Amino acid sequence: MGKCYNNFVVSSNLKEKLKDLPTTPGVYIYEDAGGEIIYVGKAKNLRSRVSSYFRLNLDKSSKTFALVEKTNDMRFIEVDSELEALILEAELIKKHLPQFNISLKDDKSYLYVGIKSEKVDLDGKATNIQKIETFRKPDTTKYQYFYGPFPDGGSVKQLVRTLRKILPFRDCSVAKYNKYKKLGTPCLYGHINLCPAPCVNGSAIMPVYKNNIKAIKSILSGKTSKLINALEKQMRSFATSENFEKAAEIRNTLNKFNYVRQSFRLPAEYIENPYLLDDLAKSALEDLVKIVPVIKQLPTRIECYDISNISGKEAVGSMVTAINGRIDKREYKRFKIRTKNTADDFFMIREVIYRRLSHETNEKKNSWGLPSLVVLDGGKGQLSSAMEAMTKLNLDIPMIGLAKKEETVVYYDNGFYGINPGVDSPGMRLLINLRDESHRFAQKYHHMLRSKKIFGPSQ
């Protein structure tokens, strides 16, 4: 028997799935009683977005009410980023043509990203130069390449704006191009480096411009791994030839791009294996067992700690947690340092670890669950101090430090040792992500306390 929500009945199976939805980005897929896919959507937070459909006070005459009423089952695919969710959603809509994606929004109003060539004057010669712009379905025949459809116009426009900051391109009309060529000065986008301005810079910038267009095609096609490899190869080549300025330019592009793509993966990978992220998480845990000698079994609960302070003032500690290899924000904890007001990271990490682990040894405190691995932002000093706290509580938990400078894993095994497994292994990527997240979380809390001290509590 199902439960009634806003005058429609939700099946028991669907009700259970709604309770267990993760809070990560992803794509959700609604099916009718016959198992046919009737709607595909994307979400920054799957639980929040999907649950909202069943909490809304819907107009019975609306198409959304008809969708929810007809939905008998739901599947979802978790992804790493909003960018992946956006492109996977478009791929699934194109593949399945779900009934309600078409009826809830006129297919002609979906946005596409298009690339087309236009003949313009370049150094006195009529030359084809490609440009990138968003458009709607009736215009597809005008473009050499197009990507989509993207139901969420705001998201795809943001995607294009973000790509343009990294890989500048033109989007101007021929008339606008000619206007600024005649003026001998670029438009605003040229001035703020969002366009290489071929109108005034001529053929000198075309090699870079063509590479930018090629890179954007790769991104929109999901072929980002090849692009990253090509850029890294170029960077190494420039460094070898001691062209450090060019190497630095490519390094900066890679850094920006890595921030945006957030481990971008092909839509086909998620379609082929909807549990891809779980499999990758398990692979990272298995890798940790191989590369770190003190980790003897899969660490199902990893806790990572960092300290943030300025000269000991408003000092805080953070704890971020990964459950089965997946970061879980519901398990985050923060600590305001109580016993020290001068800069002493070693003392502070000892206090934080002692307070945290005492939850497991004090019957009056609620258990958070013992960690199976503790990771510290730091090296031998932090590790030694944290081990003192653990020993004082008569606990024996694998504990390692991760030193930033060379991403060295520090551990104790009848002496302190350091290893450098390399940042590309799945286990190391997990440790680095945890360390970076613990640093971000600690800083956020530290800044909040400083703001309260300077400006007072917010009203």
N, C-alpha and C positions, 0 to 999 in steps of 0.2 A: 504494500500500500504506500502510495506517495504522500508527500506533504503539500498542503495548499499554500501557494505564495501569490498574493495579489490576484486572487480569483482564477489562478491556473494551477494545475497539479504537477508537482515535480516528482519524478520517479525516485524510489528509494536509492537506486544505484547512482543516479545523478546527484542526489542530496549528499551521499557519502563522499563523492568526488569533490563537491564544492567545499566540504570541510577540510579536505586534505591538500588543497591547491597550494603550491609554493608561492613565495613572495618575489620570485625572480622574474626577469623578462622572458617573454615567450610568445607562442602562437597558440590560440585555442580554436578547436574545431567542433562545431555542433553538428549532431546527426539526428535524423528523424527516426521513427519507429522501425523503418525498413533498413536502417544502417546507411542511408544516403547522406553525404555531406551537404548540409544546407547553408552553412555559414562559416567563414574563416575570419578571425580577427587577431590583432596583435596587442600586446600589453607590456607596459614597463613593469607592472606588478600584476602577475596573473591572478592571484587571489582577490585583490581589490577590484580589478576590472571585471572578471567573470561574475563575481558575487553581486556586483552592482546591477546586473541585468535582472536578478531575482529579488532585489530589494526595491526596485523602482515602483512607484505607483503609476503604472502604465495606462494610457488611454486604450480601451478595448478595440478601438477602431484603428489603432496605429499598426504599422508594419512591424515594429519592434515587439509589440504584444503578440502578434501572429508568429514571429520567430520563436519567442520564448515558449509559447504554448505548444509549438510543434517540436521543440527540442526534446528528444528522448534520452540522448546520451551525449557525452562530451569527452573529447580527448585533448591533450595539450602536449606541446613540445617545448621544453625549456631551452633557452639559448643563452649565450654569454652577454649579449648587449642589445640595446634598442635597435642599433643598426642592423644586426642580424635578424631581429624580429621583423623589421620593416621589409627587408628583401625576401625573407622566407614567406611572409604573408602574401606578397605579390606573386611569388612563384606558385604557391598553393592555389590561389584564386585562378591564375592562368591555367593551371593543370586541371582543376575540378569544376570551374565555372559554377560555384554554389548558387542556388536559387535566390537566397536572401542577400547575398552580396550584390546581385544584379538589381533586385527589387528595392532594397533599402536605399540605394543610391544609384541614380541613372549612370549606366556604364560609361556614357559619353562624358561624364563629369569627373571621372577618375584622371589623376595626373600621371603623366609619363615624363621621363627624362629623355630628351632627344639630342642627337649630334648631327649636324649637317654642315656641308661646305658651301661657302659663298665666294664668288669672285670679287676681289677688291684690289685696289691699287697698292702694290708692294714694291717700293723702290722703282716706280715707273712702269711696272709690269702687272698685267692682270693675273692675279694668283689666287688659287683656291685656299682659303683659310677656314678651318672648322670652328664652329661655335657650339656652345652648350646652352640649352634652355629647357624649361618645363613647358609642357603643352597638354592638350586634351585629345581624346581619341580621333576625332574627325581629321586631325592633321597628320596622322601617322605616315602618310605617303610622302610627306615633304622631307622626311629624315632618312639618312643613310643607316643610322643606328638608333634604336630606341629601347628603353628599359621600363618595365612596369607591367600591368597597371598598379599604381599605388593608391589605395583608397583614402589614406590619410594625407591630404594635401599639405597640411602644416608640417608634418614630419619630413616629407620628401623635400620640401623647400629648405628646411633646416639642414638636411643632408647635403643638398647642393651648395648651400652657403658655407658649410663646414669644409667640404672638399675644395671649394674655391680659395679658402684661406691657405690651404696646403699646396694646391696645384692650380695656380691662377689661370684663368681662361677668359676669352671674350664672349659676350652675349649680346653685343650691340647690333643694330640694324646697319645695312650698308650706308644709308643716309647719315646716320650718326658717325659711323667710321669715317666717311668722307669729310664731314664737318670738322672733326678734330684733326684730321690729316691736314686740312687747309689751314687750321689755326696753328699747327705746329706744336701743339701741346696735348697731352692725354686728357681724357675725361677724369672724373673723380675716382673711378675704379682703378684707372692707371696710376693715379697719384698715391692711392693707398695700397698699391701692390696686390690688387685683386684681379688685375689684367696685365699681361706683359706689354700691352699697348703696341701692337705691330703697326698701328696707324702712324706712329711717329718714330718708333725704334727700328722699323724696317726688318729686313731679312736676318739681321744679326741675332734676333731672339728666336727665330723659327725652330732651330734644333731643340731648344728647351721647351718651346711651346708644343711641338709635336709629341715630345716625351710626356708632357703633362696630360695631353688628350689621351694618349695611349694608356697611361696609368689610370685615368678616370674610367676608361672602358673596362679595364681589368677589375677595378673595384666594383663597378655596377654589375659586372658579370660574375662576381664572387671569386675571381681568380687572383686573390690577394697574395697568396704564398709566392707565386712566381714573381709578382711585382716586388715584394720585399727582398727576395733573393737577388733580383737584378739590381736593385738599388744598393744592396750591401756589397755586391761585386764591384759596382762603379765606385763606391766609397773607398774600398780597399785599393782599387787601381789608382785612384787619385792620391791616396796616402803613400803608396809605393813610389809613385813618381814625384813625391814631395809637393804636390799641388794641394796644400793643406786647406787653403781657402775653399776650394771646390769640395773637398772631402767633408769639411765642416758644414757646408750648405746641405749636402746630402744627408749627413748625420742629423741635422736639425729637421729636415723633411721627414726622415724616418721616425724621429721622436714624436713629432706631431701626429704622423699617420698611425703609429702604434697606439697613441692615446685614443684616437678616434675609432680605430677598428676593433680594439679590445679583443684580440685573438679571434678575428673574423673567420668564420667557416662557411663553406659552400652550403646553400640551401639543400642541395642533393644529399649532403652528409646527414642532415637532420631528418630528411624524408626517409632515407634508407634505414636510419637507426634513431628513432625518437628518444632513446635513452642514452644518446651519445655523451651528454655531460656526466651522467653517472658512471659510464664506462671509463671516461677520461679521468674522473676523480679516483676510481679504483686503481687505474694504471699509475697515477701519481703516488698513491700510498704504497703500492708494490715497489715502485722505484725507490722510495725513501728507505724501505727495508734493505734494499740492495746496496745503497750508497752510504748509509750512515750505520756504522758498526753497532752502536748502542741501541738501535731500534731493532728489536727481535721479532715483532709481529705487527700486523697492520694497525696503525694508530687510528682508532675509530673516533676519538675525540682529541683534537689538537687544540691547545690553547697557546696564544702568542701574546707577549707582554712588551710594553714600551713605557718609558717615563718621559714626561714633558714638563719643563720648568725654565724659568729665567732667573739665574742666580739663586735658585732654591725657592723662589716666590711662586705662590699659587701652583705648587708642584702637584702633578697628577700621574696616575698610572692607568693604563688601559689594558683590557683583556679582550681579544677577539678570538672567535672559536670556529673551527671547521669540524663538522660532523660528517663522518664517512667521506672526507676529502672535499666537502662542499662548505664554503663559508656560510655561516648561519647567524644573521644579525640579531636574531631573537636571543642568542646566548651571550651577547656582548655584556661586559661589566666595566665599570669605571671606579677608580679609587682616588679619593683626595688624601694626599700624604699628610699624616697626623704628627709624626714624631721628628720631623726635620724641616728646618726653614733656611738651610744653606745648601748650596749645590753639592750633592753627593749621590750620584746615580746608583752606586753600589748599595749604599744604605737603603735607598728608596726602593730598589727592586727587591731587596730582602724583605722589607716591610710588606710590599704588595703581595709577594708570593706567600709569605707567612699568613697574612690575613685571608687570602683566597683559599689556601689549602686547609686552614683551620675550620672551614665550613664542613670539611669531611671528617674531622676528628672531634668536633664539639657537638654533642647530642642536642644542644639547645639551638643550634643553627640549622637552617634548611640546607640540605645537601644539593649541590649543583651537579654532582656526578664527578667522579675522579677523572682527571685527564689521563689519556694513555701516552701523551707526549706533550712536553712543555717546551716552547720556543721563546727565546729571549732576543730582543734587539740589542746586540752587543757581543762582546768577545769573552775572553777568559775571566775578566774582573766581574762582569755581570753574572756569568755562569757560577763562579765560585760563591758569590754572595747569595744567589738564589738556592744553591745546593745546601748552604748552611741552614736556611729557613726550612727546607724540606727535611733535612736530617733531624732538626729540633722537634719536628712533628712525627718522627719515626715513620716516614713514608719513603718509598723507593719507586720513583717514577722516572722514566727516560727524560732527560733534559739536555737541550742543546742551545748554543748561541749562534746567531747569524751576524757576522761582522760585515758592515756595509762595504768597506773599502774595496775588497776583492771578493765579496760574497763568499767568505770562508765560513764553513760549518765547524764550530768548536764543540768538542765533547770531552767528557772525562771517563777514562777507563784505566784506573791505576796510574793516572797522570793525565795532563791536558794535551789534546791533539787537535790539529786543524786540518781539514781537507777542503779541496776546491773541485767539486764535481762538475763545475761548468753550469752556466745559467740556462742552458737549453734543455736540461733533463726535466721530465714532468715533475719529479719530486722537488727539484730546486725551484721550479716556477711556482709551485704551491707554497713553499716556504717564503719565497720573496713576496708573493702576493699577500700572505698573512702578515709578514713584517711591515710591508708598506701600509696595509690597512690598519694595523695597530698603531703605527706612527700617526696616521691621519686622525684616527679616533682620539688618541691622546691629545694631539694638538687642538682639536676641536673643543674638547673639554677644558683644556688650559686657557684657550682664548675666551671661552665663556666666563670662566672665573675671573680673569683679568678685566673683562668688560664690566662685570658686576661690581668689581672693586672700584673701577674708575668712574663708571656712570651710574652705579646703583642698580638694584633689581629692576627689570623692565616692568612697566605697568600693564 
